[in-house]
């Protein structure tokens, strides 16, 4: 079910929207003087979605999900980002890592080089 076209399509939509959000946060949030609390709350919504996705995929694969280096990198970025958000710590450098995460996910989806849940 987690590998169905609908779930994968929704996940890619969320990733795409998140990429736009990250780019906005990195480039325009200071210029437009956006409220950092609101930006952190929006970020938390995305991160909670991605965290739930990671937990579900790890559970569905009986932990095999974490045998892929990128999946571990992905999980670490999501968890660290959420912990920093909860502690009200803004780390712009982490935004760059999250953007790299989005680019790598997109490239893996386009090329078909994705790790499957069951090996």
C-alpha positions in Angstrom: 0.0 0.0 0.0 2.8 2.4 0.8 4.2 1.9 -2.7 0.9 2.4 -4.5 0.8 5.1 -7.2 -1.6 7.2 -5.2 0.5 7.2 -2.0 3.7 7.9 -4.0 2.0 10.6 -6.0 0.8 12.3 -2.8 4.2 12.0 -1.3 5.8 13.6 -4.4 3.2 16.4 -4.2 4.1 17.1 -0.5 7.8 17.0 -1.4 7.3 19.5 -4.2 5.3 21.8 -2.0 7.9 21.5 0.7 10.7 22.3 -1.8 8.9 25.6 -2.7 8.4 26.3 1.0 12.1 25.7 1.8 13.2 27.9 -1.1 10.9 30.6 0.1 12.1 30.3 3.7 15.8 30.4 2.6 15.4 33.3 0.2 12.4 35.5 1.0 11.5 35.0 4.6 14.0 37.7 5.8 13.1 40.1 3.1 9.4 39.8 3.6 9.8 39.7 7.4 7.7 36.6 7.9 6.8 35.5 11.3 9.4 32.8 12.3 6.8 31.1 14.6 4.4 30.6 11.7 7.2 29.4 9.4 8.3 26.9 12.1 4.7 25.7 12.5 4.3 25.2 8.7 7.7 23.4 8.7 6.5 21.1 11.6 3.4 20.1 9.6 5.6 18.9 6.7 8.2 17.3 9.0 5.5 15.4 10.9 4.1 14.1 7.6 7.6 13.0 6.5 8.3 11.5 9.9 5.0 9.5 9.8 6.0 8.3 6.3 9.4 7.1 7.5 7.9 5.3 10.5 5.3 3.6 8.3 7.9 2.5 5.7 10.3 1.3 8.4 7.4 -0.7 10.0 6.2 -2.1 6.7 9.7 -3.3 5.8 10.4 -4.8 9.2 13.3 -2.3 9.6 14.9 -3.0 6.2 14.1 0.6 5.3 17.2 1.7 7.4 19.6 -0.5 5.5 19.7 2.1 2.7 22.1 4.9 3.4 19.9 7.6 1.9 16.9 6.5 4.0 19.1 6.9 7.2 20.2 10.3 5.9 16.6 11.2 5.2 15.4 10.1 8.6 18.2 12.0 10.4 17.4 15.2 8.6 13.7 15.0 9.4 14.2 14.1 13.0 16.9 16.7 13.6 14.8 19.4 11.9 11.8 18.6 14.0 13.8 18.5 17.3 15.3 21.9 16.4 11.8 23.2 15.6 10.4 22.0 18.9 13.3 23.7 20.7 12.7 26.9 18.8 16.1 26.8 17.2 16.4 28.2 13.7 19.2 26.7 11.7 19.3 28.0 8.1 22.0 25.6 7.2 19.7 22.7 7.9 17.3 24.2 5.3 20.0 23.6 2.7 20.3 20.0 3.8 16.5 19.6 3.6 16.6 21.1 0.1 19.3 18.6 -0.9 17.1 15.9 0.6 14.3 17.0 -1.7 16.5 17.1 -4.7 17.8 13.6 -4.1 14.3 12.2 -3.5 13.2 13.8 -6.7 16.1 12.4 -8.7 15.6 8.9 -7.2 11.9 9.0 -8.2 12.6 10.2 -11.7 15.4 7.7 -12.4 13.6 4.9 -10.7 16.5 4.3 -8.4 14.5 3.9 -5.2 14.9 1.4 -2.5 11.9 -0.9 -2.2 10.3 -1.6 1.1 10.9 -5.3 0.7 14.3 -6.6 -0.3 
